[in-house]
Amino acid sequence: MKTLTHWIGGKPVESASGRYGAVYDPATGAQEKQVGFATADEVDAAVASAKAAFESWGATSLARRTAILFKYRELLDAHRDEIAALITAEHGKVHSDALGEVARGLEIVELACGISVQLKGELSTQVSTRVDVASIRQPLGVVAGITPFNFPAMVPMWMFPIAIACGNTFVLKPSEKDPSASLRLAELACEAGLPDGVLNVVQGDKVAVDRLLEHPDVAAVSFVGSTPIAKYIQLKAVEHGKRVQALGGAKNHMLVLPDADLDFAADQAINAAYGSAGERCMAVSVVVAVGDTGDALVAKIAERAERLRIGPGNDPASEMGPLITREHRDKVASYVSSAAEQGAEVVVDGTGHAVEGHEDGFFLGVSLLDRVPVTADAYRDEIFGPVLAVVRAESYDEAIKLINDSRWGNGTAIFTRDGGAARRFQLEVKAGMVGVNVPIPVPVGYHSFGGWKDSLFGDHHIYGGDGVAFYTQGKVITTRWPDPADAGINLGFPSHS
Ligand code: NAD
């Protein structure tokens, strides 16, 4: 069995903990790899390596830093297929979807290539006689990232390219369920010329995470994962004096008004609910059908859902792959039966779906639930699987109240032909990312990504301008080159003239 390592100081390092996590191929259910879980000492070694590298990396010229990032961009581009295959082998998502994930990660590397524009300071001359003021932004030092299983390449790339471009050094703790992609990302970064220790990867579980949160040399923590862990990360990081951004879970609603093109809305609901087997934090998991749209919309979604091709991610014919683990698959399936018991109509039941030749894989068919009561577990919890709930609402007002009452506020979307209604929705909805006839409104790299309410803890969204702000600290320099006219003693508080 292959054992996956850490990546510390520019080379693979085996864990000596004797503790391992299983890494499965979700399409076959077979365990082909294991990953060694870090001890606190191993985390300390990674942080020490990052701290030593910061001494020179933080002072390396912007020209040199961006030259390496350009080279990295080229290497990633050339290895898209290989990285996507690593993702499919451990996560299960279909290859085309994995390629899309790599492309969205690359977008952030491209943004980082142009970091010099974003790091440009500001200068005000002659704010007082012979006095100038400059504002600059400087790196924080060693920063850490803790990432989830569902985007094993893209979410780390939301973080480290910007952090590194800004002059920080990085310790990544990827998901223990699919750790290979991040190791390859680190390896390629070294190949691009990134100095040893600038980007490190420690594998592990709570032991590694807790040590990063407590470590005095870690200045900031970026986290993406489930809401309970995001809350925990924020509290613990703050307790240890760190800057923190912790992105949590979601339950994204798609509101469909009676004037919407229902065929278009049904297509988009299918793509957004069942793509990547629903294991996306921006997946649509609730459709809110307004007025009399419900029956027709549900019929159109059901008809499309039954035609989806489910199979191994490395089969080009598959549109949806398996779920991440057997336990997660079974938990997702349990929401379909509990929804029926709690008053929902099960229109499509995917829980018995088998994939021929892959009986031990973690497959689940897609399910569609209608008239789901808001008290049902299938409405209240983040299911994170291919289960779409439809809720009926009499009016726009009832629909938006439902969305705004949700504890989560990651993404949301409205489907309509009415510009006035769409405009109202943009302004009134309580969520961080809004789509108008766009079901998965993940912002492009030069805007920032983040939710509201229980979907984000901290002040900054991730990547884009917020990413630069998060990974840098401001400094303001007031300068005077004295003139004989400035001489003299004056104990008053400096004022300007
Ligand atoms: P998770 O919260 O279980 O794990 C995320 C990370 O935290 C992993 O690296 C894991 O090892 C670590 N972790 C898990 N339990 C821990 C504990 N008790 N103490 C310390 N660290 C711990 O999330 P997941 O199952 O890997 O990912 C799915 C979740 O991530 C979903 O809730 C999804 O909505 C969310 N997600 C959110 C976004 C976003 O941008 N808001 C993006 C992707 C995923």
Boltz pocket constraint, residues with backbone or C-beta under 6 A from the ligand:
constraints:
  - pocket:
      binder: B
      contacts: [[A, 146], [A, 147], [A, 148], [A, 149], [A, 150], [A, 151], [A, 155], [A, 173], [A, 174], [A, 175], [A, 176], [A, 204], [A, 205], [A, 206], [A, 209], [A, 210], [A, 224], [A, 225], [A, 226], [A, 227], [A, 229], [A, 230], [A, 247], [A, 248], [A, 249], [A, 250], [A, 280], [A, 281], [A, 382], [A, 384], [A, 410], [A, 451], [A, 455]]
      max_distance: 6.0
